[in-house]
Every structure is written in structure tokens, then in C-alpha cells.
Amino acid sequence: TLQALHLAVFARRELRQHFDDINSAHIATGFANLLGNKGGVGISFRIGRTHLLFLNCHLSPHQSAKYLEKRTKMMDKILSELPL
């Protein structure tokens, strides 16, 4: 969880024995990279030999090139620093 950003993964009970290496993490990208109003949360795990990562992000709004660059930098930070 990251302030109001949440992520949950649900699976059938009979699959539980196949899940392994379950981890979660978050990265704040809001004001000064400290506030959790923007950022990403992730959950990773392994099912058998398959690794899965679920990621939920809240990035800067608007469509101008200025904000597109800001969102791209936020996404780069999330993907490079999320310890999953």
C-alpha cells in the first residue's frame, strides 16, 4: 500500500501450495520522492517455474509533453528501484 494506492492478488485456495517467493514493495514518486501521493506498488511471486509481477501506479496527470516527460521519469524510477 502507498497512501491510497493499493494492490491485491487473489488466487484459488487449491493453488496455494504452488506459490513461492511472495514479495511486495512500494516506491514513492510524489513531492521530493517522499510523499506517497504518487508512485507505484508491486507484488511479485512464483508459481512453479513462472515468475509474475503485478504493478499498480499513480502518475502525474495531464497530456502535455511536459507531463509526459514527468510520467516517464516516474515510471523509470518505479521500474528501476522497486526491489522486486
C-alpha positions in Angstrom: 0.0 0.0 0.0 1.1 3.6 -0.7 -1.2 6.1 0.9 -4.3 5.5 -1.2 -2.7 3.2 -3.8 -3.4 -0.5 -3.1 -2.9 -3.8 -4.9 -4.3 -7.2 -4.0 -3.8 -10.5 -5.8 -6.3 -13.3 -5.2 -5.9 -16.9 -6.1 -7.8 -20.1 -5.7 -7.1 -21.9 -2.4 -6.0 -25.1 -4.1 -3.2 -23.3 -5.9 -1.7 -22.0 -2.6 0.8 -24.9 -2.4 2.3 -23.8 -5.8 3.0 -20.2 -4.7 6.5 -19.3 -3.6 8.8 -16.3 -3.2 6.0 -13.9 -2.4 7.1 -10.2 -2.0 5.7 -6.7 -2.1 7.2 -3.3 -2.3 6.4 0.3 -3.0 8.2 3.4 -4.4 7.0 7.0 -3.7 7.5 9.5 -6.5 5.5 12.4 -5.1 6.9 15.6 -3.8 10.6 15.2 -3.2 10.1 11.5 -3.8 8.9 11.3 -0.2 5.1 11.8 -0.4 3.1 8.7 -1.2 0.5 10.6 -3.3 2.2 9.4 -6.5 4.2 6.2 -7.1 3.9 2.5 -7.5 3.2 -0.6 -5.5 4.1 -4.1 -6.7 3.5 -7.8 -5.7 5.7 -10.5 -7.2 5.6 -14.3 -6.7 6.5 -17.5 -8.4 4.0 -20.2 -9.4 6.1 -23.3 -10.3 8.8 -22.0 -12.6 6.8 -18.9 -13.7 7.6 -15.5 -12.1 4.8 -12.9 -12.0 4.8 -9.2 -11.1 1.7 -7.1 -10.6 2.2 -3.4 -10.6 -0.2 -0.5 -9.8 1.0 3.1 -10.4 -0.4 6.5 -9.9 1.5 9.0 -12.1 1.2 12.7 -12.8 -1.9 13.8 -14.7 -2.5 15.8 -17.9 -1.4 15.2 -21.5 1.1 17.9 -22.5 4.7 16.9 -23.3 5.9 18.4 -20.0 3.7 16.0 -18.1 4.5 13.1 -20.4 8.2 13.5 -19.6 7.4 13.7 -15.9 5.3 10.5 -16.1 8.1 8.7 -18.0 10.6 9.7 -15.3 8.3 8.4 -12.6 7.8 5.1 -14.4 11.6 4.8 -14.9 12.1 5.3 -11.2 9.4 2.8 -10.2 10.7 0.1 -12.6 14.4 0.6 -11.7 14.1 1.0 -7.9 11.2 -1.3 -7.0 13.0 -4.1 -5.2 11.1 -7.0 -6.7 
